[in-house]
């Protein structure tokens, strides 16, 4: 019994999750994927880009594509406001900004408490999520950044 408990403890690693809102949907990503979080600054629109692409911005000499994560996930567009933030992530040697309504908390999540995503999370397409983390009061959809950005 003791060996089984030790094995479970070794397999149960902690993930640090940055959580944020897109409308009323609470989502999270592994904090190790995030380069920085900043306020939305001046964005240059890109003609004929996909509807979820807000445009590009110059971030300390690097061009960053800004994606409206609400539209990308099949939710409503992120409403412009003072709480909007860009979550900058690296993807295939490029920096991409994920525009969200607001930042929530940083949480520690035990990997054993992360459950597979249902096929549909509150209208959001389940394929963009690799799991769901439940706290006592919240349900957090964990984004699969690679799937979100590859499609």
C-alpha positions in Angstrom: 0.0 0.0 0.0 2.8 2.4 0.9 4.6 1.7 -2.4 1.4 2.5 -4.3 1.0 5.8 -2.4 4.6 6.8 -3.2 4.1 5.9 -6.8 1.0 8.1 -7.0 2.8 11.0 -5.4 5.6 10.7 -7.9 3.2 10.7 -10.8 1.1 13.6 -9.4 3.1 16.6 -10.5 2.1 20.2 -10.0 1.3 22.4 -12.9 1.3 26.2 -12.5 -1.7 27.6 -14.4 -2.3 31.1 -15.6 -6.1 31.6 -15.7 -8.1 34.1 -17.7 -11.5 34.9 -18.9 -13.0 34.9 -22.3 -16.5 36.3 -21.7 -17.7 34.1 -18.8 -15.5 31.2 -19.7 -12.6 30.6 -17.3 -9.6 29.1 -19.1 -6.0 28.3 -18.2 -2.7 27.5 -19.7 0.6 26.1 -18.3 2.5 29.2 -17.2 5.7 27.8 -18.7 4.2 28.4 -22.2 3.8 32.2 -21.5 6.5 34.6 -22.4 4.7 37.7 -21.0 1.4 39.2 -20.4 0.8 42.8 -21.4 -1.9 45.4 -22.2 -3.1 45.7 -25.8 -1.2 48.4 -27.6 -1.5 49.7 -31.1 -2.3 46.9 -33.5 -1.8 47.2 -37.3 -4.5 45.4 -39.1 -3.6 42.8 -41.7 -5.7 42.8 -44.9 -7.5 39.6 -45.8 -6.4 37.9 -42.5 -8.7 35.4 -40.8 -11.5 36.9 -38.8 -9.8 36.0 -35.5 -6.6 37.8 -36.4 -6.7 41.3 -34.8 -3.5 42.3 -36.5 0.2 42.6 -35.6 2.2 44.7 -33.2 5.8 45.5 -32.7 7.0 44.2 -29.3 10.5 45.3 -28.7 11.5 44.8 -32.3 9.6 41.5 -32.8 6.4 41.2 -34.8 3.7 39.6 -32.8 0.4 38.3 -34.4 -2.6 39.1 -32.1 -5.4 36.6 -32.1 -8.8 37.3 -30.6 -9.1 34.1 -28.6 -12.8 34.5 -28.2 -13.4 34.3 -31.9 -10.9 31.5 -32.4 -12.6 29.3 -29.7 -16.0 29.9 -31.2 -17.2 32.3 -28.5 -17.9 36.0 -28.8 -15.2 38.5 -29.7 -13.2 39.9 -26.9 -14.8 43.2 -26.0 -12.4 46.1 -25.9 -11.8 47.3 -22.3 -9.3 48.3 -19.7 -8.9 44.7 -18.5 -8.0 43.2 -21.9 -4.6 41.6 -21.9 -2.3 39.9 -24.5 -0.9 36.6 -23.4 2.3 36.3 -25.4 3.3 32.7 -26.2 6.0 31.2 -28.4 4.7 28.9 -31.2 7.0 27.5 -33.9 9.7 30.2 -33.4 7.1 33.0 -33.6 5.5 35.0 -30.9 1.7 35.1 -30.8 -0.5 37.2 -28.6 -3.7 35.7 -27.3 -6.2 38.5 -26.7 -8.4 37.8 -23.6 -11.0 39.7 -21.7 -9.1 39.7 -18.4 -6.5 37.8 -16.3 -7.7 35.9 -13.3 -5.2 34.0 -11.0 -2.2 31.8 -11.0 -3.2 28.4 -9.6 -1.3 25.2 -8.7 -3.1 22.1 -10.2 -2.2 18.5 -9.3 -2.1 16.6 -12.6 -4.2 13.8 -11.0 -7.1 16.3 -10.7 -7.1 17.2 -14.3 -9.9 15.4 -16.2 -10.3 14.8 -19.9 -12.3 17.5 -21.6 -15.9 16.9 -22.5 -16.6 17.1 -26.2 -18.3 20.5 -25.7 -17.4 22.9 -22.9 -20.1 25.6 -22.6 -20.3 26.1 -26.4 -16.5 26.0 -26.8 -15.1 23.4 -29.2 -13.6 20.6 -27.0 -10.8 19.9 -29.4 -9.0 23.1 -28.2 -8.8 21.8 -24.7 -6.6 19.0 -23.2 -8.3 18.9 -19.9 -10.5 20.4 -17.2 -9.4 21.3 -13.7 -12.0 21.6 -11.0 -11.5 23.7 -7.9 -14.1 23.9 -5.1 -15.8 26.8 -6.9 -14.6 26.9 -10.4 -14.3 24.8 -13.5 -11.2 25.7 -15.7 -10.8 24.6 -19.3 -7.1 24.0 -20.0 -6.2 25.2 -23.4 -4.1 23.1 -25.8 -2.2 26.0 -27.2 -0.7 23.9 -30.0 -4.1 22.8 -31.3 -5.5 26.4 -31.0 -2.6 27.9 -33.0 -2.2 25.1 -35.6 -5.8 25.3 -36.8 
